[in-house]
Amino acid sequence: MGLVLHGGMIAMQALWVWPWLTQVCGWTPAAASKGLLLINAGMLLAFPGCGGWVTCRR
């Protein structure tokens, strides 16, 4: 399940988020990179928490 969720998030970032931030929002590549870094940091922090939540619910 983690592989599917992680793969989907990476695909979204590469195919949709980066072009949207740079072309639609007008962010510079450096600003878009920082935004993607924050998304990845949030995902890194959220996955262990979600894993603990799922295992506690069983």
MDAnalysis code that builds the backbone (N, CA, C; Angstrom):
import MDAnalysis as mda
import numpy as np

u = mda.Universe.empty(174, n_residues=58, atom_resindex=np.repeat(np.arange(58), 3), trajectory=True)
u.add_TopologyAttr("name", ["N", "CA", "C"] * 58)
u.add_TopologyAttr("resid", np.arange(1, 59))
u.add_TopologyAttr("resname", ["MET", "GLY", "LEU", "VAL", "LEU", "HIS", "GLY", "GLY", "MET", "ILE", "ALA", "MET", "GLN", "ALA", "LEU", "TRP", "VAL", "TRP", "PRO", "TRP", "LEU", "THR", "GLN", "VAL", "CYS", "GLY", "TRP", "THR", "PRO", "ALA", "ALA", "ALA", "SER", "LYS", "GLY", "LEU", "LEU", "LEU", "ILE", "ASN", "ALA", "GLY", "MET", "LEU", "LEU", "ALA", "PHE", "PRO", "GLY", "CYS", "GLY", "GLY", "TRP", "VAL", "THR", "CYS", "ARG", "ARG"])
u.atoms.positions = np.array([
    [0.823, -1.181, 0.000],
    [0.000, 0.000, 0.000],
    [0.876, 1.256, 0.000],
    [1.947, 1.224, 0.788],
    [2.844, 2.370, 0.841],
    [3.490, 2.656, -0.494],
    [3.826, 1.595, -1.231],
    [4.443, 1.765, -2.547],
    [3.499, 2.477, -3.507],
    [2.242, 2.116, -3.479],
    [1.249, 2.746, -4.362],
    [1.051, 4.210, -3.979],
    [0.910, 4.481, -2.680],
    [0.706, 5.857, -2.235],
    [1.923, 6.727, -2.523],
    [3.091, 6.196, -2.224],
    [4.317, 6.962, -2.459],
    [4.539, 7.186, -3.950],
    [4.331, 6.151, -4.751],
    [4.483, 6.282, -6.199],
    [3.497, 7.278, -6.793],
    [2.274, 7.264, -6.294],
    [1.277, 8.220, -6.763],
    [1.646, 9.647, -6.418],
    [2.178, 9.852, -5.239],
    [2.575, 11.201, -4.828],
    [3.759, 11.699, -5.654],
    [4.718, 10.842, -5.915],
    [5.864, 11.239, -6.736],
    [5.410, 11.542, -8.161],
    [4.508, 10.740, -8.694],
    [4.001, 11.000, -10.040],
    [3.272, 12.335, -10.092],
    [2.478, 12.635, -9.066],
    [1.789, 13.926, -9.024],
    [2.777, 15.083, -9.000],
    [3.818, 14.956, -8.202],
    [4.802, 16.027, -8.106],
    [5.513, 16.246, -9.430],
    [5.916, 15.167, -10.053],
    [6.691, 15.285, -11.288],
    [5.838, 15.715, -12.474],
    [4.613, 15.209, -12.554],
    [3.791, 15.463, -13.733],
    [2.849, 16.650, -13.590],
    [2.486, 17.012, -12.363],
    [1.472, 18.044, -12.216],
    [1.907, 19.203, -11.343],
    [2.449, 18.947, -10.174],
    [2.739, 20.023, -9.222],
    [3.838, 20.948, -9.736],
    [4.936, 20.389, -10.206],
    [6.049, 21.233, -10.679],
    [5.617, 22.144, -11.825],
    [5.009, 21.624, -12.902],
    [4.576, 22.536, -13.969],
    [3.521, 23.534, -13.504],
    [2.628, 23.118, -12.625],
    [1.598, 24.029, -12.143],
    [2.206, 25.179, -11.354],
    [3.167, 24.881, -10.481],
    [3.799, 25.928, -9.691],
    [4.593, 26.898, -10.567],
    [5.273, 26.382, -11.578],
    [6.112, 27.253, -12.394],
    [5.331, 27.973, -13.487],
    [4.372, 27.311, -14.112],
    [3.677, 27.922, -15.244],
    [2.421, 28.677, -14.838],
    [1.620, 28.123, -13.946],
    [0.360, 28.756, -13.564],
    [0.590, 29.795, -12.466],
    [1.325, 29.411, -11.438],
    [1.550, 30.333, -10.313],
    [2.680, 31.317, -10.587],
    [3.517, 31.014, -11.566],
    [4.608, 31.912, -11.902],
    [5.783, 31.848, -10.940],
    [5.896, 30.768, -10.177],
    [7.016, 30.629, -9.245],
    [8.300, 30.388, -10.030],
    [9.398, 30.818, -9.475],
    [10.701, 30.518, -10.067],
    [11.002, 29.040, -9.815],
    [11.907, 28.465, -10.588],
    [12.270, 27.066, -10.318],
    [12.790, 26.846, -8.894],
    [13.508, 27.830, -8.344],
    [14.011, 27.686, -6.973],
    [12.862, 27.663, -5.965],
    [11.874, 28.527, -6.153],
    [10.728, 28.557, -5.244],
    [9.903, 27.281, -5.371],
    [9.731, 26.790, -6.599],
    [8.988, 25.550, -6.802],
    [9.722, 24.374, -6.156],
    [11.044, 24.398, -6.212],
    [11.830, 23.341, -5.571],
    [11.632, 23.355, -4.068],
    [11.601, 24.539, -3.471],
    [11.369, 24.636, -2.027],
    [9.962, 24.155, -1.671],
    [8.991, 24.466, -2.519],
    [7.635, 23.988, -2.287],
    [7.548, 22.473, -2.338],
    [8.216, 21.875, -3.319],
    [8.223, 20.416, -3.418],
    [8.973, 19.792, -2.249],
    [10.022, 20.469, -1.773],
    [10.739, 19.980, -0.598],
    [9.812, 19.942, 0.618],
    [8.996, 20.970, 0.784],
    [8.050, 20.995, 1.898],
    [6.997, 19.894, 1.763],
    [6.543, 19.650, 0.541],
    [5.586, 18.565, 0.316],
    [6.209, 17.226, 0.701],
    [7.455, 17.002, 0.276],
    [8.131, 15.743, 0.592],
    [8.418, 15.612, 2.083],
    [8.786, 16.708, 2.738],
    [9.032, 16.662, 4.179],
    [7.736, 16.330, 4.924],
    [6.636, 16.924, 4.494],
    [5.352, 16.598, 5.098],
    [4.972, 15.143, 4.894],
    [5.242, 14.638, 3.697],
    [4.954, 13.240, 3.406],
    [5.846, 12.326, 4.254],
    [7.104, 12.708, 4.428],
    [8.036, 11.922, 5.233],
    [7.567, 11.844, 6.687],
    [7.035, 12.943, 7.198],
    [6.542, 12.962, 8.571],
    [5.188, 12.266, 8.714],
    [4.369, 12.326, 7.682],
    [3.016, 11.776, 7.761],
    [2.970, 10.258, 7.617],
    [3.853, 9.680, 6.824],
    [3.780, 8.233, 6.598],
    [3.944, 7.418, 7.881],
    [4.935, 7.693, 8.730],
    [5.016, 6.907, 9.975],
    [3.791, 7.120, 10.873],
    [3.289, 8.331, 10.901],
    [2.099, 8.591, 11.707],
    [0.897, 7.831, 11.190],
    [0.731, 7.798, 9.881],
    [-0.390, 7.056, 9.291],
    [-0.214, 5.565, 9.517],
    [1.020, 5.098, 9.457],
    [1.268, 3.678, 9.710],
    [0.912, 3.295, 11.133],
    [1.248, 4.151, 12.079],
    [0.900, 3.886, 13.468],
    [-0.597, 3.931, 13.684],
    [-1.264, 4.845, 13.006],
    [-2.713, 4.969, 13.132],
    [-3.410, 3.730, 12.571],
    [-2.919, 3.235, 11.429],
    [-3.537, 2.060, 10.810],
    [-3.316, 0.818, 11.673],
    [-2.104, 0.645, 12.207],
    [-1.848, -0.551, 13.007],
    [-2.579, -0.522, 14.336],
    [-2.818, 0.660, 14.893],
    [-3.563, 0.758, 16.155],
    [-5.037, 0.453, 15.961],
    [-5.545, 0.667, 14.755],
    [-6.967, 0.450, 14.501],
    [-7.307, -1.013, 14.274],
    [-6.324, -1.856, 14.094],
    [-6.600, -3.274, 13.829],
    [-7.031, -3.959, 15.036],
])
